Amino acid sequence: VRAQTNNSLDAWIGTALADNPEIATAHRKWDAALAKVPQARAWDDPSVGVDAWRKSAGAASASQTGLMVSQSIPWFGKTDLRGRVELGAAKQAEMDWRMKTLDVVAMVKQAYYDLWQAQRELEINERNQELMGQFVEVARTRYETGKASQSDLIRAQNELARLSEDRIDRVRMQQQALAEFN
């Protein structure tokens, strides 16, 4: 576990950003929204048509054909307005992507520092247990030689037991922080 927090926080953030499907989806939505901007600013496609009809049998000409080309021309500023609307939607998609990115970075940082703190608290607990174990041995020796009361020894043993129970909580906190980090 210690080796995992020795890795660079930037490396963990990079991995989280690269592997997060929500960020990838938000980025694709932003790209799609950007692609709509030129489409919204473009004029409608022109239409081309051919009309053919047959006249009655007694007419001078047996059939006629007509060609048609039409282009819808929007009123002034209409396409620009549609483009600005789509650009606003693209900006919104970009902000959604940025927010998801920031959320993931914040979660990784929080988990990283929670894990770091849990490991430090566990180290402190282990040092305290070592010191308390030594204190119990000193209290036992002093009790056996008659220089201390039995209550001093019992208090030291109780404190060592409390530290052992506290260590279980610290290990659980470390495991929980590691699970959140992963």
N, C-alpha and C positions, 0 to 999 in steps of 0.2 A: 504494500500500500504506500509505503514511504517513497518508493521509486516513482509512483504515479504522480505525486505532488511535486517531485523534483523536476518533472517535465515543465517546460515553459508554459505559462498561462496563455501566451500568444499562440502556442502550438495547439492547445486545447480549444481555444476560441476558433482558430482556423479550421480545425477538424469539425467542430460543431456547425460552423457556418457552411462548410462544404457538404456535410451529410444531412442537413436538415431539409426534409421535403417541403415544409411549409414555406421556407424561404425560396426554394426553387420554384414553387408554384406561384408565389407572389411575383417573382421576377419574370416568369413567363407571362403573367397577366399584364405586367407593366409593358413588356415588349409588344404584346398584342394590342394594347391600348395605343402605344406609339404608332403602330402600323395603321391604325384607323384614321390618324390625323390627315395624311395626304388623301386618303380616300374620301374623307368628308369635304375636303376643299376642292375636289375635282368636280367637273361638270358631269351631268348624266351622260351616258353613252348615246351617241347618235343612233338613229334607227334608219334602216334602209329597207325598202319594200318594193315588190313588183306586183302590179295588178294586171291580170289578163282576163279578158272576157270575149266571148264569142257573140257576134251579132246574129241576127236572123238570117236565114238562108237567102233571102231576096236582096240583101244589102249589097252595096258595091264592094265593100271590103269584108272579108269573112271574119276577121278577129282584130282586136286591138290590144296593145300592151302599154302599160304605163309604169314608169319608175318613180319612186318617191324617196327622198332623203330629208330627214328632219333632225333638228338639234334643239333641245330645250335649253334656253339661255336663262339662267337665274337672274333675279333682280340684283341690283348693286349691293354688295356686302353680304349677301345671303350665304355664299360659300365660305367666306371668311368667318362669319358667325358660327357656322356649323363646325369649321375647323377649330375655332377657339373653344367650343363646347367639348370637342373630342380631346383637345389639348388639356383642358381642365380635368377630364376623366383620366388622362394619362398621368397627370401630376398626382391625382388621388391614388392611382395604382402605385406610383413611385413612393409616395408617403407610406402606403401600407407595407410595401417591401422594406422600406427603411425602419419602420416601427417593428416589424417582425425580426429584422436583423438585430436591432437594439435590444429587444426582449430576450433573444437567444444569448446575446453577449452578456446581458445582465444576469441571466440564470446561470450561465457557466461561471461567471465571476463569483456569484454568491455561493455556488456549490464548491468551487475551488477553495474559497476562504473558509467555508464551513468545515471542509475536510482538513485544511491546514490547522484550524483551531482545535478540532477534535484530536488531531495527532499531537499537538503541543500539550493539550490537557492530559492526554494519556501518558506522555513522557513525564510531566510533572507529578502525576499520580504515582508512577513507578518509582521516581526518585523519593517521593514522600514515603512510600511503602518501605523502601530500603532503609531510610533514616529511622522510621518508626520501628522497623525490625531490630535495628541496632539499639534503639532506646529501650525496647522490650527486654533485650538481653542485658542491658545495663541495669534496668529496674529489677530483673530476676536475680542478677548477681548481688545487687545491693540488698534485696530482700533476704536472700540466702545468708548473707553475712550479718544481717540484723541492722543495717544502716538505713533501711527504708521500710515503709509499711506495706502490707499486702494490698491496700487500696491503690497505691501508686502503680504496682504491677498490673492490677486489674484494669485500671484506667488506660494504661499503655496498651494492653492487649485489646481492649475495646476499641481504642482508636485505630489500631492496626486492622481489626476486623471491619471497622467502618470504611477504611481506605480500600480494603479488598472489595467490599460491596460497591463502593464508588467506582472502582476500576471496571466492574461489569457494566455499569452505566456508561462509562467513557468508551468502552469497546463497542457497545451498542450504538452510541452516537457516531463513532467513527465509521462503523459499517453503514449506518443510515446515510451519512454524508457521502460516502463512497458510492452508494446506490443512486443517490440524487445526482452525483457528479457524472456517473455513467449514463 
